[in-house]
C-alpha cells in the first residue's frame, strides 16, 4: 500500500468514485447498500463525485440515480461538466496527434472509437464496438474512415482490443510512440484510452477541489483501474477496491472489498461516516 502518512487529518469533504468495476457491479448496477451509504454521506454534507473514463452522456444517468449535484469527471478527466450541463474543463486531443493515432489504428486494423461533442463515432459496427456500447449504453455512429471524418479535436480516442494481452501490447506501442505528446492508459482489460498529454483523473480532481473549495487532503478517491492511479495518488485518502490489479492496490492508502461485495459502500461507512468531526465537512 501507499504511505499512510498521506492519510487525511481533517474529515473527508468529498468522495470521488470510479464507475465501472468500482461503484457498479457486473450487471452495471449500484447496489442498495451503496445507495444508502451515498445518501448518508450526502445527508452529512459530504459531496460525492463520479470520476470515470466514460463519456458524459453515459455517466450522467448514474449521477441522477444517486441524486448528485455538481461536477462529473468524465473521459478520464478530459471533460469535467456539472450534472446540469455546465462545462468546467475540456481538454481535447490535439487534432494532428489524433490523426496519427488513427493512421496507426487503420494500419493495424484496431477497433477505434472517437468521441466528439459527447457522441461516439466509429468506422463501422463490429464486435468491439458492440462490446463497448453494451457497457456505455450509448449509440455508436458509423461514419466510414475516421481519418476522413475527423475535422475537430476529439475529447478522447479509445481502442477496443480483442483481449487483455493485445490491449497491453497496443498500450506499450502507443506509449512508446506518443510519450510526452499524449496520455495513454488502460481501463477495462480490453480498453486502451488516449487523451491529451497530462490529462488524468488526478488532474480533474484538482478541478473538483477548486469547485468545492476544499484541499485535496479532504478528498477520498476510490477506483480499480490503471486510469484511477493518478486520482488515488492525488487524493488525501486513496482507496482501491479488492478487484483492482496489484499495482493499483499497492498505490492506495486503503483497500476495501470488491465491487461485487459493496466495496464503495464499505469504504464510505468506514472512512467517511465513522470519521470524527464529520459535522465539520460542510
N, C-alpha and C positions, 0 to 999 in steps of 0.2 A: 504493500500500500504506500501511498504518498505520505510525506511527513505530516504528522498530526500537529506540528507547530502551526500549520495553516488554518487549523480549526478555528471557527469564529468565537469571539468572546462576547459579542453582543447578540441579542436574539435575531433569528432569521426573519428578514422582512420580505424576501422574495424567494419563491421556489420556481426554478426553470427546469422543465422536464421534457425530455425527448418523447416522441410518439411511438414509432414502430419498435417493437421488441423491448420497450420500456414501459410506457403508460398503457399501451394496447397489448391485449393477449393475442394468441394465434388466430382468433376469429375477428381481429381488428376491433375489439370492443373494450370499453372501460368498465372494469368490474364494479359491482355495487359498493364494495368496501373502499375502493379508490375514490368513487364519487363522494362517499361520506367523509373521507379524510380531506379531500379538497374543499368540500363545503365547510368543514370545521375550521380549516386554516383560514379560509376567507372570512368567516364569522369573527375571527380574532384579529382581523386586519392584515393578514399575510397575503401578498399578491402572488398569484400563480400564473406562470407564463409558459406557453408551449414553445419549444425550440426544436425545430425539425428540418430535415432535408427536403421535405415535401413542398410542393407548390402551395401558395397561399390559399387558393380555392379548395385544395384538398385538406388543409389543416383547419381552416375556419369552422367547419361543421363540428369538430371536436371541441373547439373553444366555446361554441354556442351550447353544446351539450352540458358543459361544465359551468355555464353562465359566467364566463370570464369576460373581463373588460381589459382595455389597454393593449399593449403590443403583442404580436405573434412573431417569433423569429422563424423565417422560412428560407428555403433554398440554402440551408447551412449558413445562414447569416447574410446572404446576398440581398435579401429583401426583408425589411422589418416594417410591418404595417399593423395598425391597430385593428381591433375587431370591427370597428365602424368604418374602416377603409382609408384612414389617413396614413400615407407613407411617411415613415420616419427616416428610412435609409434605403437606398437602392444602389447596389454595386455590381453592375453587369460585367460580363466577359467582354474584353476588347474585341472588336469585330475581326481584326486581322488574325488574332490568335485563335478565335473561334473557327475561322475558316481553315486554319492549319489543322486543327483537330478533325474537322470534317473531312479534309483531304485524306488524312491518315485512316480515319474510320472507313471511308469509301474504299480505299486500297485494301484494307484488311477485312472488309465486309462485316464490320461490327454493327450491331443494332444500336443506333444512336438516336437520342431524344433531344430536342431543342425547345427551351422554354422561353417564349417571347410574350410580353404583356400578360403574363399569368395564364397562358394557353400552351398546350403541349402539341408540338409539331414533329412528325416523323416522315421518313421517306415512303414507307408503306406499313401495313399492319402485318407483323409476323408474330411468332410465338413469344419473343422477348417483349415486344410492345404489349401483347395481351397480358403477359405476366405483370408488367408494371401497372397497367390500367386496372387489373384486378385488385391491386393494393391501393392505388391512389384514388380509384373510383371517380376519375375524371376522364372525359373523352380525349382521344388522340386524333389529330387531324393529319391525314396523309397528304403530302404536297409534292411527292416525287423527290428529285435530287435536292437534298438540303443545302448543298453548296450553291445552287442557283436560287433557292428560296430565301436564304438568309441575307437580309439587307440592313438589319439593325442589330445592335448588341443584345445577345440573349442574356437573360438573368443567369441561366445555368445550362450546361450540357450534361447529359448522362448517357453512359454506355451500359447496356444490359448484356452481360456475358452469359454463356450457357451454363457455367458452373463457377464455383468459388476459385478453383485453381486458375482458370482462364482469366477471371477478373483480377486476380493477384498479378498475373503476368502483364495484363494490359496496364494496370496501375503502375507497375515498375517501369514499363516502357514510356508511358506518358510523363511520369515523374522525372525520369532522366532527361527527356527531351525538353520539357517545359519548366524545369526547376527555376524558380525566381520570376517566371512570367505568368504562371497560372497556379492555382491551388488544386491539387489532385488528391482526392480522398476516396475512401470506400465507406459505404453504409451497410446495407444488407450484403450478404455474401456475393451476390451477382452484380452489384451496382458499383460502377466507378463514376464518381461525380467530379465535374470540372467547373470551377468558379474563378473569378478574378483573383489574382495573387493577393495574399493577405486576408482573404475572406475566410471567416470561420464562425462557428457559434460562439467562440470565446470573444471575438471582436464584437459580435452583436450583443453579447451580454453586457458590454460597456454601454451600448445604446439603451438597454433596459435599465441599467443602473442610473444613467443620466435622466431617463424619463421619470423614474420614481424617486430620484434624488436620494439614493441610498448608496453606500460604498459596496464594492464587490464583496467585502468581508461579511456582509449581511445577506448574501445570496447563497442558497443551496442549489446546486445543479445536479440532475440525475440523468444518466444516459447509459448506453450499452455499446455503442459502436466507435469505430476509429474516428468518425466525424464528430464525436462527442468529446474527444480528448482535450481539445483546447478549452472547451467550456468547463469541463470537470477541473482542469488545472487552474482556470481563471477564477473560479468561484471561491468564496470563503470556505465552503464545505462542499467538496466534490464527492458524489456518490455514484457507484456503479451497481447495476443490477447483477445478480449472480450468473445470469446467462451471457455476460459480457466476455469477450476474449481476455486472456490473461493480461495482456498489455494494458487494457483499459482498467481492469480491476486493480492492477499494481499502481496505476497513476492516481487512483481515487483515495480519499481520506477514509471513506467507509464503503462497505459493500452490504447491500440489502438483498432481500430474497429476489427470485427471478420475476420476470414479467407475468409468468403463469401463476405465481404464488403471491400476488399483491405486493410486489416489492416496492412500488411507489407509495402505496398506502402505508406500508410499514415504516418506510423512511420518514414520511411526514409525521406519523404518530410518534416515532422515537426521537427525532431530532428537531421537530418543529412544535408539535402540540405539547410535548412534555418539557419544553425548554423553560427555564426560569426567566421571569421578566418579559413574558410574551406580550403582556398588555402594552409594552412599550413599542411593539412592532409597527404601530401606525406611524 
